[in-house]
């Protein structure tokens, strides 16, 4: 049985003052989904709730991976 599809509005904000380029992915007015850090040419994606770590080749791929993980495991 599959889940019904729904659109999730998100914001991607670049965080300043960090050693490496870092972005946070949030659902506005609700909560943070996770962080994406650019380390050694790869993008390390960390979910906020379970602290699982994934790696992606681009920022867009990292955002998509984080959203997929969120909808499957944390929602």
N, C-alpha and C positions, 0 to 999 in steps of 0.2 A: 504494500500500500504506500503510495507516495503522499508527500505533504502538499498542501496547496501553496502555490507561489504567491509571494508578496514582495513588494518593493520596500527596501530599507534605505532610508535617506541617511547619508553619512557625511562627515566632514573630515578632511585630511589637513592637519595643521602641522607646520614645521616648527620644531622646538629649537629655540636658540640657547646658547650657553652650554652646549654639549660638546664633548670631545669629537664625536663623529656626527655626521648629518643624521638627524632623527626626526621622524614624523609620528604623530599620534592619530589614530583613527577612532572617531567618536560618533555615537548616535546623538544628535543634538538634543539637549535637555534631558538625556537619560543617563548614559554612561560611556566610559571609554572601552573600546573593544580590544585594542592592543597597540603595540609600538612597533615601528619599523626602523631599523638602524642600517646604515650603509657601512659595511665592514669589509675591507679588502676586495672591493669591487662587487661584492654580493650584498644582498639585502636580507638581514636577519629579522624575521617576523616573530614576535612574542605575543601570545594571547594574554590578556589581562587577568582573566579569571583563573585559568589553570596553569599559566606560565609555560605552556608548551612552546617549543621553538621550532620554526621551519625556516628554510632558506629559499630565496627566489632570485631570478636573474635580473628582474627590473622592479621598479617601484609599483607599477601597475599590476604585475603578476603577484607581488607581495600583498597588495590590497585585496585582490581577488581571492588569494589563498586564505587570508584572514577572514574575509566575509564567508567563504565556504565553510571554514572551520567553525565559525561562530554559529551559523545556521544549523549545522549538523550536531554540534556538541554542547554549546553553551546556552542556546536560546531556551 
